[in-house]
Amino acid sequence: MIMRFRLDRFLVILVMLAAGCAPQPVFTPTPTKTPGPVLASPLVAATTAQPTLALTDLLSSTPDDLTPLITLSAPATSAITETPTATNPPPTPNDGLPPDHYVLNRPIPTGWRDYGDRTYAYGSTAGGQYRPHAGMDFFNPESTPVVAVANAIVEYAGTDWETIFGPQPSFYGNLIILRLSDYTYAGQPVFALYGHLSTISVQTGDVVPVGEVIGAVGGTGVANGGPHLHFEVRVGNPSDYFTSTRNPDLWIKPYYGYGTLAGRVINAQGAMLPEVAITVRGIDIPRYTWTYAGTENISDPEWGENFTLGDLPEGWYTVTTRSDRRTYSTEVYVRAGRTAWIEFIFD
């Protein structure tokens, strides 16, 4: 018994020694793919209906040089393909796109919610709940200060019960309209409108410097969803709701390291298509926007856009939309401080 035990032990030792002397395989780790956007084919498999996005899906919303114009049109059929792309920005393009006019600071000071609500952006109906939006909403508690977005003269401070600035009396409640004193656009004055205010701290004719507190957030007028600042940019006539509004995304300075996406969705005849849903995916959460729904949503004369999405961190994005027959998708690089541009053509 003793000898058998020792012999067995000896054999085990021999096996272990042999294993230790045998050549060991070299472990080569499988290379991991660098996270980044995936370029889909410009057009992927056809669909049968316009996408419907639940409002709850839309709540995850919080460029030194311009990207080139991208025009998409659909073949009869196409298959989904994936091609890895570089994570670095593309070479600086020479595309001749219009210059940006980010001349406005944020109307809400740092420390409060100074970014716009994306569920009811400019031109949106919030899924058919409201009239087409002519401005941008900044949700904050009542009495949150609002500040001058630029050096300006107070064009109007009061209510809109008798002097009407919207589609109906008392639409904005307490409001302030500033006329920018240092900037005009194509020879026309530029105005900033603040609506639904709880208090007004200035008077018509006052001169205010950029950043000065001029009032406070409230819920006066038609303020759906609770207290918030309704902010508009108007060009030309400050009293004309239906022809003077412009998209604040193209006027408010982006955060440092952030840019804006703008573009249009048109048919083969060049007509703008209303209320088309657009999904924008980067390396973080997906974001959503829509093409302008109303005739009171006015395109920038130089850009000619019918959708925007502001406050995007610099980087690559996959932008997708659908007609009633097909899905369209492409990639675009958004540069910090600039506007990136794409165009979809539905055939």
Secondary structure, DSSP 4 states (H G I P E B T S, - for coil): -HHHHHHHHHHHHHHHHHHHHSPPPPP-PPPPPPP--EEE-SEES--SS-----GGGG------SPPPP-EE---S-----EEE--SSPPPPP---PPPP---B--SS-TTS--S--STT-TT--TTTTSSPP-SEEEE--TT-EEE-SSSEEEEEEEESSSS--SSSTTSSSEEEEEEEEEEEETTEEEEEEEEEESEE---TT-EE-TT-EEEE-B--SS-TTSSEEEEEEEES-TT-HHHHEE-GGGTBPPPTTEEEEEEEEEETT-PBPTT-EEEEE-SS--EEEE---STTSPPPTTT--SEEEEEEESEEEEEEEE-SS-EEEEEEEEPTTSEEEEEEEE-
